[in-house]
Amino acid sequence: MHENTEFTTSRDIEAIQIPMGTTFTIPAGTPGVITQSLGGSYTIATYHGLARVSERDADALGLEASETESRERTASNGEVSEADVWNQLKQCYDPEIPVNIVDLGLVYDCKLVKKDDGGTRVEVKMTLTAPGCGMGPAIAHDAQSKILTIDGVDEADVQLVWDPPWNQNMISETGRMKLGMI
């Protein structure tokens, strides 16, 4: 964990502005602090505001990229289980909240569909804590990318839905403990 680590970017890096979800470039020489490092990305604070930075740019923050389970393709002789998918979804985080999207109660549905060619398509329906959050597409893409690392999964469709509306009662007990709600 690298929370509260100060840095000065050593090169230009691509980032996603929080909460708008727009991509922009943080110039080399920009000072800042890492506020969260979970699920293969970093949430950073600079004079540009909060942003999400991919683990592939850890070196520009003065860090070594860690080897995360979510990046490795797990061999399972092609048999995909729903548990595999849920485990990968637990590696996805809202950049402003230190709880994964599963424990936040954002994932509503997960289906495995066997394809005629032997592959597996995964269909996920998820929501956000607020409909206006610009980070929705970035979080959904992160979930899709992590699902696609599962051996045997060759398609993943992650859809953002708004019904039922999310509320705090959907947070798991684990999530509540992490957020100090218990």
C-alpha positions in Angstrom: 0.0 0.0 0.0 1.3 3.4 -0.9 -1.4 5.7 0.6 -0.1 9.1 1.7 3.1 8.7 -0.4 4.2 12.0 -1.9 5.6 12.0 -5.5 6.7 14.2 -8.3 5.8 12.8 -11.7 9.0 11.8 -13.7 7.2 11.9 -17.0 3.8 12.8 -18.5 1.1 10.3 -17.6 -2.4 9.6 -18.7 -5.0 9.9 -15.9 -8.8 9.9 -15.5 -10.2 13.0 -13.7 -12.3 12.2 -10.7 -15.4 12.4 -10.6 -15.8 13.6 -14.2 -14.3 10.5 -15.8 -12.4 12.5 -18.5 -9.0 11.5 -19.6 -6.2 14.1 -19.4 -2.4 14.3 -19.2 -0.6 15.1 -16.0 2.7 16.7 -17.0 6.2 15.6 -15.8 7.3 17.5 -12.7 3.8 17.6 -11.1 3.9 17.1 -7.3 1.1 15.2 -5.6 0.2 12.5 -3.1 -1.2 9.0 -3.5 -4.5 8.8 -1.6 -5.5 5.2 -2.5 -3.8 2.2 -4.2 -6.2 -0.6 -4.7 -7.1 -3.0 -7.5 -4.2 -2.2 -9.8 -4.7 1.6 -9.9 -3.8 4.6 -7.9 -5.9 7.5 -6.8 -3.8 10.6 -6.6 -4.3 14.2 -5.6 -2.4 17.0 -7.4 -3.2 20.7 -8.2 -5.3 19.2 -11.0 -7.6 17.6 -8.4 -8.2 13.9 -7.9 -7.3 11.5 -10.6 -7.0 7.7 -11.2 -3.7 6.5 -12.6 -3.1 3.0 -14.0 -0.5 0.7 -12.4 1.4 0.7 -15.7 2.4 4.3 -14.8 3.6 3.4 -11.3 7.2 4.2 -12.3 6.2 7.8 -13.1 5.0 8.1 -9.5 8.4 6.7 -8.2 6.9 3.3 -7.5 7.5 -0.2 -8.7 4.5 -1.8 -10.3 3.3 -4.7 -8.1 2.4 -8.1 -9.4 -1.3 -8.3 -8.9 -3.4 -11.4 -9.1 -5.9 -9.5 -11.3 -3.3 -9.0 -14.0 -2.4 -12.7 -14.3 -4.4 -15.0 -16.5 -5.4 -17.9 -14.2 -5.3 -21.3 -15.7 -8.5 -23.2 -15.1 -8.5 -25.6 -18.1 -11.1 -23.4 -19.6 -13.8 -24.1 -17.0 -15.1 -20.8 -15.7 -17.0 -20.5 -12.4 -19.1 -17.7 -11.2 -16.8 -17.5 -8.2 -13.9 -16.7 -10.5 -15.8 -13.7 -11.8 -16.8 -12.5 -8.4 -13.2 -12.8 -7.3 -12.1 -10.6 -10.1 -14.9 -8.1 -9.5 -13.6 -7.8 -5.9 -10.4 -6.3 -7.4 -12.4 -3.3 -8.8 -12.6 -0.2 -6.7 -14.4 3.1 -6.9 -11.4 5.6 -6.9 -13.0 7.7 -4.1 -14.1 4.8 -1.8 -11.7 2.2 -0.4 -14.2 -0.7 -0.8 -14.5 -3.0 -3.8 -17.5 -2.7 -6.1 -18.9 -6.1 -4.8 -18.8 -5.1 -1.1 -20.3 -1.7 -2.0 -23.3 -3.6 -3.4 -22.8 -2.2 -6.9 -22.9 -5.5 -8.8 -26.5 -6.6 -9.3 -26.1 -9.6 -11.6 -23.5 -11.9 -13.0 -24.3 -14.5 -15.7 -22.0 -17.0 -17.4 -23.1 -18.0 -21.0 -21.5 -21.0 -22.6 -20.8 -20.3 -26.3 -21.1 -22.8 -29.1 -17.3 -22.5 -29.7 -16.6 -23.6 -26.1 -15.8 -20.1 -24.8 -17.6 -18.3 -22.1 -19.3 -14.9 -22.2 -19.8 -13.1 -18.9 -22.6 -10.6 -18.5 -22.6 -8.3 -15.6 -25.1 -5.6 -14.5 -23.8 -3.1 -12.1 -24.7 0.4 -10.9 -22.9 3.3 -9.2 -23.4 5.1 -5.9 -24.7 8.1 -7.9 -26.2 8.2 -11.4 -24.2 11.4 -12.3 -20.8 9.9 -11.6 -18.6 10.4 -14.6 -16.3 7.5 -13.4 -19.0 4.9 -14.3 -17.6 4.0 -17.7 -14.0 3.8 -16.3 -15.2 1.5 -13.4 -17.2 -0.7 -15.8 -14.2 -0.9 -18.2 -12.0 -1.9 -15.2 -14.4 -4.7 -14.3 -14.6 -5.9 -17.9 -10.7 -5.9 -18.2 -10.4 -7.9 -15.0 -13.1 -10.4 -16.1 -11.3 -11.0 -19.4 -8.1 -12.1 -17.5 -10.0 -15.3 -16.5 -8.9 -18.3 -18.5 -11.8 -19.5 -20.6 -13.6 -16.1 -20.7 -13.4 -14.6 -24.2 -16.2 -12.0 -23.9 -17.3 -9.8 -21.1 -20.2 -7.3 -21.2 -20.5 -5.0 -18.2 -23.6 -2.8 -18.3 -24.4 0.1 -16.1 -28.0 0.0 -14.8 -30.0 2.3 -12.6 -32.8 0.0 -11.4 -33.0 -0.6 -8.5 -31.4 2.6 -7.4 -28.3 1.9 -5.2 -28.5 2.8 -1.5 -26.3 2.3 1.6 -28.3 -0.8 2.7 -26.7 -2.7 -0.2 -23.2 -2.4 1.3 -22.0 -5.8 2.7 -21.0 -6.3 6.3 -17.3 -6.3 5.2 -17.8 -3.0 3.3 -19.6 -1.5 6.3 -16.7 -2.4 8.6 -14.1 -0.9 6.1 -16.2 2.3 6.0 -16.6 2.4 9.8 -20.4 2.0 9.5 -20.6 -0.8 12.1 
